[in-house]
Amino acid sequence: MIPILQDIKAGFFLALALAMVVLICTIAGLGMVLRPVRWSDRRGYR
């Protein structure tokens, strides 16, 4: 049972790390897409 438990823990941490990387990439991608639009809007208004 111990090896199986270690495999489950490893899989859980691997999935958690993968989810964190995907979340960070998504936030960074959205930030890169939204920032130019916001800056162009501010320049347009001013």
N, C-alpha and C positions, 0 to 999 in steps of 0.2 A: 504493500500500500504506500510505503514511503516514496519509492521512485515515481509512482503515478501522481502522488500529491505534488512532488517537485515539478513534474511535467505540467500539471495544471497551473501551478504558480508561475512557471516560466512562460507558458502560453498567455496567462492573464497579464503579466507585466509587458510581454511583447505586444499584445493588443493595445494595452494602455499607452505604451510609448508610441506606437503607430498612430493611435488616435490623437495624441498630443501633437505629433509632427504634422498630421493632416490639418488639425485645427490651426496651428501656427501658420502653416502655408496658406490656408484659406484666409485668415485675418490679414496676413501680409499682402496677399493678392488683392483682396478687396481694398486695402489701404492704398496700394499702388494705382488701382483703377479709379478710386474715388478722389484721391488728392488732386490730380490734374484738373478734374472737373470743378472741384471746389475753388482751386486757384484761378481758373479761367473765369468762373462766375464772379469771384471777387474783383478781378481785373475789369470785367465787363461792367459791373455796377459802378466801380470807381472810374 
